[in-house]
Amino acid sequence: MQAPDIDDRYVRMAVLFMLSLALLGATCATAIHWAAPVHRPMDLIVPPAISALYIGLIVALTRRPQWVVGIARIALVAGVLALAAPSWLYTLQATSTPGTQLIDILPPVSSLFVVLLVMLMIFVPGRLAFLLAALAWVMIALPVLAHLLLHREEMWSARGMDLLMAYGPASIMAVVLLPVQRGLAGKIRRLATERQRMEALLHRDPLTGVQSRLLGERRLREALDADAPAGVIMLDLDRFKAINDTYGHPVGDRVLQAVASGCEGLLRGEECISRWGGEEFLALVPEVDASGLLQVAERLRAAIAGSPVAPVQAVTASFGATMIQRGDTLDTVLQRADLALYRAKEQGGNRVEAAAS
Ligand SMILES: Nc1nc2c(ncn2[C@@H]2O[C@H](COP(=O)(O)OP(=O)(O)OP(=O)(O)O)[C@@H](O)[C@H]2O)c(=O)[nH]1
C-alpha cells in the first residue's frame, strides 16, 4: 500500500499522540477492571493486552519513525478488534440476561469508534478505507445499533441516543467528509507541483537553458543587498545580426546555445550567467575584486573567441565589467556595465572594458 503523502513529522507526532492516548485509556480500563468487584474474563484480558501492544508500538515508532504508516495500521486493526469485542460480548450479555441493559454495561467507547474511522480514512489509501470502515462498522456499531432498535426504552435514554448518534450520523460524517478533505489535499499537492514546474520554467531561458533574466535580476538584487564584494559582467555577441543573416536563424540559435553553455561551464561556485535579452548575457560574480572580475571576463571572452560554432567562422563577444558599489541599485550597476560594454563595442568588439568607477 502507498503511504499517504502528508508531512512526515506531523503524521509521526499525530500517531504518537494517538498511541499514547490509547495506551492511557487502555491502562485506565485495566486498572478500573482490576479494581471492580466483578471480574469478567474479557475485561481482564483485552485492556492489558491492548496496553502491552500499544507500549510495543510506541517503542517501535520512536526507534523506527519510518515505519509510521505500518505502525498506525497495526494500531487500527488492534483498535477495531478491541472495540468489536466489548460490542458483541456486552450486547449478547444484555440480550441474554433479563434485567441487564446494554446502556448500563457497555464501556464508554463510542467516541473511540469515530476516532478509529477518522484514522482509517487518513492511513488507509483509496477504496480499501471505505471497505475497512464498513467492516469496522459491522463489527463494532451494528450489534449495538441492532440491540438499541430492538429495545426502544434503552434507545430513547440519554446514553442510548448518544450511542445512536456516534454509531450513526457521526460515523457517516467522518466517512463522507474525510475523503473530500483528502481530495482537496491532493488538489493542493498537484497545484504546488505545478507551481514548482512553472517557476522552474520561468527561471530558465528556454533556448539556451541558462538562467532567465527574471532569476538573474533576483540574484543581482540579492547581491546588491548582501554586504559582500561582487561584480557583474555584461556580454553581447558581436555582429550577431550578420550571423543570422548569413547562416539563418537556426544557426544563430545554435551559436547562442554554444556561447551560453560554454560560459556556464567556465563559471565556478556561486558565479552564474543569465540570458538578458536577444544576444546579450549577464554574469554575476560574487566574492571577487576588480582585477579578479576582469580575469573572469577575459576568460569568457577568450573561450567564446576560441570556440567557433560551425559553419560560422568566428564568434566573438564584447564585455563590460563593473564591481557592485555601495549604494548601487539594479539600474545604476546595469547602466555602468552597459556603458563599459558600449565602449568595448566602439573599439571594435571582442574585448573587455572595465567600467569607470
Ligand atoms: N537566432 C536568433 N537570433 C536572435 C535571437 N534573439 C535576437 N536575435 C537576433 O540578434 C540580432 C541582434 O542584432 P543587433 O542588435 O543589431 O546586434 P549585432 O548584430 O550583434 O550588432 P553589435 O551588437 O553592434 O555587434 C537581431 O538580428 C535579432 O533578430 C534569438 O533568440 N535567436
The ligand as a Gaussian input file, in Angstrom:
#p B3LYP/6-31G(d) Opt

LIG

0 1
 N       18.887000      33.334000     -33.922000
 C       18.453000      34.179000     -33.002000
 N       18.615000      35.483000     -33.179000
 C       18.200000      36.329000     -32.242000
 C       17.563000      35.900000     -31.082000
 N       17.262000      36.985000     -30.343000
 C       17.685000      38.069000     -31.018000
 N       18.279000      37.690000     -32.188000
 C       18.855000      38.490000     -33.220000
 O       20.029000      39.164000     -32.742000
 C       20.287000      40.250000     -33.594000
 C       20.798000      41.402000     -32.798000
 O       21.215000      42.370000     -33.696000
 P       21.878000      43.735000     -33.257000
 O       21.175000      44.273000     -32.051000
 O       21.942000      44.603000     -34.445000
 O       23.291000      43.359000     -32.745000
 P       24.577000      42.856000     -33.528000
 O       24.274000      42.477000     -34.940000
 O       25.208000      41.775000     -32.709000
 O       25.467000      44.131000     -33.538000
 P       26.527000      44.537000     -32.455000
 O       25.938000      44.182000     -31.120000
 O       26.656000      46.013000     -32.615000
 O       27.761000      43.796000     -32.724000
 C       18.969000      40.566000     -34.326000
 O       19.099000      40.250000     -35.686000
 C       17.957000      39.641000     -33.672000
 O       16.999000      39.154000     -34.604000
 C       17.362000      34.503000     -30.925000
 O       16.820000      34.028000     -29.938000
 N       17.823000      33.677000     -31.889000

